[in-house]
Amino acid sequence: MSEITYVRGDATAPQGKGLKLIAHVCNDLGGWGKGFVLALSRRWPEPEAAYRRWHRERAGNDFALGAAQFVQVGSRLWVANMVGQRGIRTGSKGVPVRYEAIDTALGAVAARAGELGASVHMPRIGCGLAGGTWSRIEPLIERRLIAAGVPVTVYDHD
């Protein structure tokens, strides 16, 4: 079994050859305005527009914690909007990250990456504004993606 590759750089400019899928975590409120999503929106308008439409039309679709939406932004590049945090603020119920939702969404990402023959690229998902810890996220990635044979690169921004 391979391992997660860690690099310094920008996850919105994934390295390597072949088809690539950029995975990141979104909240369940339809909010898109802080963190990694801003870097995505600076490069492509499609992921934000698709996420906002997905949330707005949630009564008729699968938008919920654990869901993943796949948006093509280039001929060989996709973005996975994964709903993995409840709300946007730390409160009486703790930090917004929901590990079980990220785990479920990563399962969908693994399936799509397998269908596409894609590698997966991401920042340290769930560990910024969502308030999660990498020691809890990394095993989910290993179990869902690495064990499925999907190459994963995690980017630490300079």
C-alpha positions in Angstrom: 0.0 0.0 0.0 1.3 3.5 -0.9 1.3 6.4 1.5 0.0 10.0 1.4 2.5 12.3 -0.3 3.1 15.6 1.6 4.4 18.6 -0.3 4.7 22.4 0.2 2.6 24.3 -2.3 -0.8 25.2 -3.5 -3.5 22.6 -3.6 -5.3 24.6 -6.3 -2.3 23.9 -8.6 -1.9 20.2 -8.2 1.4 18.6 -9.2 2.0 15.5 -11.3 0.7 13.9 -14.4 -2.8 12.6 -15.3 -6.3 13.4 -14.2 -6.6 15.2 -10.9 -9.3 15.7 -8.3 -9.0 18.4 -5.7 -10.9 17.6 -2.5 -11.9 20.1 0.2 -14.5 20.4 3.0 -17.5 22.7 2.9 -20.1 23.5 5.6 -23.8 22.5 5.6 -25.1 26.1 5.7 -24.4 27.1 2.1 -21.7 29.5 3.2 -18.7 29.9 0.9 -16.5 32.8 2.0 -13.5 31.9 4.1 -10.5 29.5 4.0 -9.5 27.3 1.1 -12.7 28.0 -0.8 -11.4 31.5 -1.5 -8.4 30.1 -3.2 -10.6 27.8 -5.3 -12.9 30.8 -6.3 -9.9 32.8 -7.4 -9.0 30.1 -9.9 -12.5 28.9 -11.0 -16.0 30.2 -10.5 -17.7 26.8 -11.1 -17.1 25.1 -7.7 -18.7 27.9 -5.8 -21.6 28.3 -8.2 -22.3 24.6 -8.2 -22.1 24.4 -4.3 -24.4 27.4 -3.9 -26.9 25.9 -6.4 -26.6 22.5 -4.7 -27.4 24.0 -1.3 -30.2 26.3 -2.6 -31.9 23.3 -4.3 -31.2 20.9 -1.4 -34.9 19.9 -1.0 -34.6 18.0 -4.2 -31.0 16.6 -4.1 -28.5 14.8 -1.8 -27.0 17.9 -0.1 -26.3 16.9 3.5 -23.4 16.1 5.8 -21.3 13.4 4.1 -22.3 14.2 0.6 -19.8 15.0 -2.2 -20.4 17.1 -5.3 -18.0 16.8 -8.3 -17.4 19.8 -10.5 -15.2 19.7 -13.6 -13.0 22.8 -13.9 -10.7 21.7 -16.7 -10.2 18.9 -19.2 -8.3 16.9 -16.7 -9.2 18.5 -13.4 -12.2 18.2 -11.0 -13.1 19.7 -7.6 -14.9 17.7 -5.0 -17.0 19.8 -2.7 -17.4 17.6 0.4 -20.0 18.6 3.1 -18.0 17.8 6.2 -18.7 20.5 8.8 -21.8 21.4 10.7 -22.2 25.2 10.7 -19.2 27.5 10.7 -18.5 28.4 14.3 -17.3 26.6 17.4 -20.1 26.6 20.0 -21.7 24.4 22.7 -21.5 21.4 20.4 -17.8 21.8 19.8 -15.9 22.6 16.6 -17.7 22.5 13.2 -15.8 19.5 11.8 -17.8 16.2 11.5 -15.3 13.4 11.1 -18.0 10.8 10.2 -19.3 13.1 7.4 -15.7 13.6 6.0 -15.2 9.8 6.1 -18.4 9.2 4.1 -17.6 11.9 1.6 -14.1 10.5 1.2 -15.7 7.2 0.3 -17.5 9.0 -2.6 -14.2 10.7 -3.6 -12.4 7.3 -3.7 -15.2 5.9 -5.9 -15.1 8.8 -8.3 -11.3 8.9 -8.4 -11.3 5.2 -9.2 -13.9 5.7 -12.1 -11.8 8.6 -13.5 -8.4 7.1 -12.9 -7.6 10.3 -11.0 -5.1 11.2 -8.2 -6.6 13.2 -5.3 -5.1 16.5 -4.1 -6.1 18.5 -1.0 -5.0 20.9 1.7 -5.2 19.4 5.3 -8.9 19.1 5.0 -11.0 19.8 8.1 -8.2 21.2 10.0 -8.5 25.0 9.3 -11.7 26.8 10.0 -13.5 23.5 10.7 -11.4 23.0 13.8 -10.4 19.4 13.2 -7.1 17.6 13.9 -4.9 16.0 11.3 -4.4 13.0 13.6 -8.1 12.2 13.2 -8.3 13.1 9.5 -5.2 11.3 8.2 -6.5 7.8 9.1 -9.7 8.5 7.2 -7.8 9.3 4.1 -5.6 6.2 4.5 -8.6 4.0 4.9 -10.8 5.4 2.2 -8.3 6.5 -0.5 -4.9 5.0 0.1 -6.4 1.5 0.8 -8.4 1.8 -2.4 -5.2 2.5 -4.4 -5.9 6.2 -5.0 -2.7 8.3 -5.0 -3.1 11.3 -2.6 -1.1 14.4 -2.3 -1.6 16.8 0.7 -0.4 20.4 0.3 0.9 22.5 3.1 0.7 26.1 1.9 3.8 28.3 2.2 
